Amino acid sequence: MILVMGLSSVWQRTLFFDGFHPGEVNRAKRVLETASGKGVNVARVATILGEKARVLTVAGGRRGELFVKGLMADGVSACVVTVRGETRVCQTLIGGDVVTELVEESPALRKAEVAAVMSAFEKELSGVGMVVLSGTVPVGCGEDFYARLARRARRSGVVVVVDTQRQQLMNVVREKPVLVKINRAELATATRERSVAAGVRQLGVECAVISDGARTVRVFEGTKRWSVQPPRVEALNPIGSGDAMLAGIAVGLARGKTLVEAVRLGVACGAANALTATSGVVRCADVRRLLASLG
């Protein structure tokens, strides 16, 4: 079982336009609404790949109700902690070759709500083989939130995989997760290093996967260095491809694959996500085809 911790829950609206022009009236020709957020996307893609996965997240208000129903409709197993703050809504505007995101920040959590999340995490750890800590965390959780979860998981013998940012990242790496997956910009922001290699050295983790959009994925495994070039695709919606990549890597590792094999699966999933209309969704046929194209 893969337990995905992702508190950046969102009710996602994806709007398609023939062309999007700021400052003018733009009429969407198609609108899709889904439960989303980095943790949800990871859990959904892992589930689509046939792995047993569950997301631990939060939701509140009317949009929170929509969010929970959306998870159920997608077949995503979830432990949802109810909070007072209204679940945020984010919008992806797709017009021609331009993708624009309008992102709300997650509402802050109260002390009692953070305690409820921690309690739920303790209960969910039973029977889990891997914990994935994905995305930002709401104000109120503290900059050591993921570090605390990683420490608890590690003490239970659970493998920890991380994808987060800034100080949350720099704190959690002290707990020696088995792998960190982030993009190049996040690495530079967290470590203040322009060089990818120097940034990874500062993280001090055994394994790191550094993505860079559609460009080369760089992998660091101990003293080994290698890379994977993502396949070229005609992207419909690239949002969530990093989450899909993380899901593929996590599934590969959970199935006992080597890091090379797991990253290749992750890269195929990231590309497959870009071929679908909404974030955090892949088609298994696309994943198989793209994985085969990697050679």
C-alpha positions, 0 to 999 in steps of 0.5 A, spaced: 500 500 500 502 506 498 499 512 502 500 519 499 500 525 504 497 531 500 494 537 504 494 541 497 487 539 496 483 543 490 477 543 486 479 544 479 476 547 473 479 546 466 477 551 461 478 550 454 478 556 449 479 556 441 484 562 443 485 566 450 486 573 450 487 577 456 483 583 457 478 581 453 471 576 453 473 569 453 468 564 452 470 557 454 468 551 449 469 546 454 469 546 462 471 540 466 471 539 474 475 534 478 478 533 485 485 535 484 491 537 488 498 534 488 497 528 493 490 526 489 494 526 482 499 521 485 494 517 488 489 517 482 495 515 477 498 510 482 491 507 482 490 507 475 496 503 474 493 498 478 497 499 485 493 499 491 494 507 493 490 511 498 491 519 499 490 522 506 488 530 505 483 535 508 477 538 505 472 543 507 465 547 505 461 546 499 467 545 495 470 540 499 463 536 499 464 536 491 471 534 492 470 528 496 464 526 491 469 527 485 474 522 489 469 517 490 467 518 482 474 517 480 475 511 485 480 514 489 481 511 496 481 517 501 482 519 508 479 526 508 479 530 514 474 535 515 476 542 516 473 549 517 476 552 511 473 552 504 477 547 499 480 552 494 478 552 487 483 553 481 482 554 474 487 552 468 485 556 462 487 552 455 487 556 449 491 554 443 498 552 445 498 557 451 496 554 458 494 559 464 493 557 471 489 561 476 491 558 483 488 560 490 492 558 496 490 553 501 486 555 507 490 555 514 489 549 518 487 550 526 491 547 531 486 542 532 485 540 525 493 539 524 492 534 530 487 531 527 491 530 521 497 527 525 492 522 528 489 520 522 496 519 519 498 514 525 492 510 524 493 510 516 500 507 517 498 500 519 499 496 513 503 501 509 509 500 505 511 506 502 509 514 504 509 519 499 509 526 501 507 530 496 506 538 495 506 544 499 502 544 506 497 549 509 499 555 513 499 552 521 502 545 519 509 548 521 515 548 516 517 541 520 511 538 518 513 533 513 520 532 517 515 529 523 511 525 518 517 522 515 521 521 522 514 517 524 514 513 518 521 511 518 521 509 525 515 504 523 520 501 517 516 505 512 519 507 505 519 515 504 518 518 498 518 526 497 516 532 493 515 538 496 519 545 496 523 550 500 524 550 507 519 544 508 524 540 503 530 542 507 527 540 513 525 533 511 531 531 507 534 531 514 530 525 515 533 521 509 527 519 505 529 514 500 528 519 494 526 526 493 523 528 486 522 535 485 523 540 479 529 544 477 526 551 479 524 548 486 531 545 487 534 552 485 529 555 490 530 551 496 538 550 495 540 557 492 544 553 488 544 554 480 548 548 478 543 541 479 549 537 481 551 542 487 543 543 489 543 535 490 549 535 494 546 540 498 540 536 499 544 530 501 539 525 499 541 518 496 537 518 490 534 524 487 530 525 481 530 532 478 525 534 472 525 540 468 518 540 464 519 536 457 527 537 458 531 532 460 530 528 467 536 528 471 537 522 476 542 522 482 543 515 485 549 515 490 555 516 486 551 514 479 549 520 475 544 518 469 538 521 465 532 520 461 529 524 455 522 524 456 518 522 449 515 528 445 508 528 445 502 533 442 500 535 449 493 537 451 494 539 458 501 538 461 498 540 468 500 534 473 505 531 469 510 532 475 505 528 479 504 523 474 511 522 474 512 521 481 506 516 481 510 512 476 516 512 480 513 510 487 509 504 483 515 502 480 519 502 487 513 499 490 514 493 485 521 492 487 523 495 480 530 498 480 531 506 480 532 506 473 526 502 471 522 506 476 524 513 473 523 510 466 516 508 468 515 515 471 517 519 465 512 515 461 507 517 466 508 524 466 508 524 458 501 520 458 498 525 463 500 531 458 495 527 453 489 527 457 484 533 458 485 533 466 491 533 471 493 527 474 490 522 469 493 517 465 491 512 460 495 505 461 495 504 453 499 511 453 503 509 458 505 502 455 506 505 448 511 511 451 515 506 456 516 502 450 519 508 446 524 510 451 528 503 448 
